[in-house]
Amino acid sequence: MSTAVAASVEPSALPLARQSVYLPFRFGYRTLAEPVRTMQVLQLPFTRIRVEHAEQILAAAPEEDCLIRSMPVEAPLPRISRFRGRLRFVPRQYQRHFIDLTTGWEAYQARFSSKSRSSMRRKVRKLADASGGAVDWRQYDTPEGIQKFHQLAREVSSRTYQERLLDAGLPGSEGFIEQMLERACEGRVRGYLLFLHGQPIAYLYCPIDDGILRYAFLGYLQEHADLSPGTVLQWLVLEALFREGRFALFDFSPGEGAHKSLFGKDARFCADVYLLRPSWRNRALAYSHLAVTDISLLVSFVMNRLRLKGWAKRKAKRASRV
């Protein structure tokens, strides 16, 4: 797939939006604080962002703090540095995984090893056998359908440890529901559910922009983990999207993980780049965030060395079932 970026544009023509941006302070799985700043945010998909946009956004918003999410970079950036008189703060850098949906289903499958393909087929068959002969999964994309999806997906999400302990489930707020319905009216959203004996056990929620489906929320019931419901649902959804031939890209969103690296066979190294005015308030924000992150990583490293991290995660999952 070509990931060529847009040509240079005049600063005044940059697609910017003034937004409230939250910068969570996380210690392990816990959010300690979530300060908010209002800043100009570049509104481009990561496949169209390039390094030159950093200078252009400053020219377009010389008196405001700015943010470029998922800016592709050739190498890791310093987490705090100076850039054109600004404080350049880079709290996250990661591989952003994606799938080129224009290559064809057979070509995509060929990128998996024969062992992985065989394992995927076994997982699908196992779930089909448990379901009485066929996997029951459904797509939702109309306003009425997406409301039904949200209702059922929330039933699953509310029982996952991701939501109960990490606050990372499918949102249930009025604002999210309104946004979801607006997208459904415009044909810019897909919801998917996997059922077992008529009951939902896994969900996948994907907003759509510029022909790109974005992996936003995936969840499944832990008591059915032996059936690999999240993996099976993802595989079946991808097969359907390739067959449909309507979209260009499936974007696994910022961040890394085993699920994303398994399915997202292409990746770009990206960074969230904050270009902040060098005020004492912004300096305090950047350096304190850096300190909390480093301490959290140190604790995680020590727990891994002592082989306590897996125990803590298993305990958290057991607690979520109570």
Number of C-alpha atoms within 10 A of each C-alpha: 11 6 11 10 12 12 9 11 11 10 16 12 10 16 13 20 12 14 14 13 16 12 15 14 20 15 17 15 13 12 12 12 13 12 12 12 14 13 20 24 20 20 15 18 15 20 17 15 23 18 12 11 19 20 13 18 26 21 13 18 15 11 10 16 22 30 27 25 21 26 24 22 15 9 10 13 17 11 16 17 13 13 13 10 12 17 20 23 26 22 18 16 22 17 21 23 23 23 21 20 23 17 13 14 16 10 10 18 14 10 12 15 10 11 8 13 14 11 12 17 12 13 18 21 17 18 22 16 12 14 15 11 11 13 21 18 19 14 16 19 22 20 18 12 16 25 18 14 25 23 12 17 29 19 18 23 26 19 18 23 23 20 17 17 15 14 15 16 21 23 17 14 8 9 9 12 15 11 12 23 20 14 20 23 15 12 15 20 23 22 24 22 27 24 18 18 11 10 13 20 25 29 30 23 23 22 19 20 15 11 12 21 25 20 19 14 18 22 26 26 21 20 10 14 12 10 17 18 24 21 19 23 24 19 16 14 17 18 16 12 20 20 13 10 13 12 17 18 21 22 25 25 18 22 14 14 10 8 12 20 16 12 21 17 14 14 16 18 17 23 25 18 22 23 27 23 18 14 11 9 9 16 16 11 15 21 14 13 17 18 12 16 16 13 13 16 14 12 14 16 13 12 15 13 10 9 11 12 16 11 11 12 13 11 11 16 16 12 12 17 13 6
